[in-house]
Amino acid sequence: MDLQKAIEHGENIESRSALLQGSLLTGAAMLHAGLGLMHAIGNVTGGLYHELSHGLVLMRCMDAVLNFNNAKINPRPATQEDVRILVRQAFTIS
C-alpha cells in the first residue's frame, strides 16, 4: 500500500510518486465527471483553507451556486404552479 509506505518512509520516491499520480488521476476524473461549479469552488477553497471540511464549503456556497445556475437556466423565478408540476412529475409512476 503506497499510502502507508509514504507515511512511514517519506523518502520513498516510488510511493510518493504513486500517491501523486493517484491524486492527479482523481482530479482529472472529477474534472471530466461534470461535478460543476459548486465542487470547483469547494475543491479550490479546501486547498486554501485546510481547516474547513469539504462538505461545509459545499454547503456554504450552495445557495449562491444554485441562484447563479437558476438565473442562467431559468430567466424567471419559479412559481407555485411550477413547483406543483415538478412534484407531480416526480411522484408520477409510469
Residue pairs with C-beta under 8 A, 6 or more apart in sequence:
2 14
2 15
2 18
2 19
2 22
3 15
3 19
5 12
5 15
6 12
6 15
6 16
6 18
6 19
9 15
10 16
27 43
30 39
30 43
36 65
36 69
37 65
37 68
37 69
38 58
38 61
38 62
38 65
39 58
41 57
41 61
41 65
42 54
42 57
42 58
42 61
43 54
45 52
45 57
45 61
46 52
46 53
46 54
46 57
49 57
70 78
